[in-house]
Amino acid sequence: MPETERIPIRFFIITFAWSWILWLPLVLWGVGIIPLSKDIFAAITVPVIGLGAFGPAVGALCSLRTTKGKGAIRTYLKSFLNRARKGDIGAPSTRPQSSRAAISFPITSLLGVSR
């Protein structure tokens, strides 16, 4: 199989492995296979789901390193961050003013603060 065809397969394998290795204990607890107290489950649910959501990013960075070499990730992140500082990328919804509003709404909702 040519290298160009193997990269998407590698990306999906890494993405699903990362996410489901982290999420599987929560699923097994939900089905009743793994016994956990509700306090422990409540404490680990949000961090585990959050870490599992980074599966596509981990898969992309692993694929980038595989195809472009060891320094490719650093080069990519530097170029991305430099453009972000200059304001060259992103729609208006990703600008700081909109980001603050997008973040503050869910936080106030979770804390029960009325608007």
DABELGI-V809491 format. One record per residue. N is the residue number from 0. RES is the residue in one small letter. OMEGA is omega in whole degrees, -180 to 180 (* if undefined). Layout:
<<N | RES | OMEGA> <N | RES | OMEGA>>
This chain:
<<0 | m | 180> <1 | p | -178> <2 | e | -178> <3 | t | 178> <4 | e | -178> <5 | r | -177> <6 | i | 178> <7 | p | 179> <8 | i | 179> <9 | r | 179> <10 | f | -178> <11 | f | 178> <12 | i | 180> <13 | i | -179> <14 | t | -179> <15 | f | 179> <16 | a | -180> <17 | w | -176> <18 | s | -173> <19 | w | 173> <20 | i | 178> <21 | l | -175> <22 | w | -175> <23 | l | 178> <24 | p | 178> <25 | l | 178> <26 | v | -180> <27 | l | 175> <28 | w | 180> <29 | g | 179> <30 | v | 179> <31 | g | -179> <32 | i | 179> <33 | i | 179> <34 | p | 175> <35 | l | 175> <36 | s | -179> <37 | k | 179> <38 | d | 179> <39 | i | 179> <40 | f | 180> <41 | a | -178> <42 | a | -175> <43 | i | -173> <44 | t | -176> <45 | v | 178> <46 | p | -179> <47 | v | 178> <48 | i | 178> <49 | g | 178> <50 | l | 179> <51 | g | 180> <52 | a | 178> <53 | f | 179> <54 | g | 178> <55 | p | 178> <56 | a | 179> <57 | v | 178> <58 | g | 180> <59 | a | -180> <60 | l | 176> <61 | c | 178> <62 | s | 178> <63 | l | 179> <64 | r | -179> <65 | t | -176> <66 | t | -173> <67 | k | 178> <68 | g | -171> <69 | k | -176> <70 | g | -175> <71 | a | -178> <72 | i | 179> <73 | r | 179> <74 | t | 179> <75 | y | -178> <76 | l | 177> <77 | k | -179> <78 | s | 179> <79 | f | -179> <80 | l | 177> <81 | n | 178> <82 | r | 180> <83 | a | 178> <84 | r | -180> <85 | k | -178> <86 | g | -178> <87 | d | -176> <88 | i | 172> <89 | g | 175> <90 | a | 179> <91 | p | -180> <92 | s | 179> <93 | t | 178> <94 | r | -173> <95 | p | -178> <96 | q | 180> <97 | s | 180> <98 | s | 179> <99 | r | 180> <100 | a | -179> <101 | a | 180> <102 | i | -174> <103 | s | -179> <104 | f | 179> <105 | p | -179> <106 | i | 179> <107 | t | 177> <108 | s | 180> <109 | l | -180> <110 | l | 177> <111 | g | 179> <112 | v | 180> <113 | s | -178> <114 | r | *>>
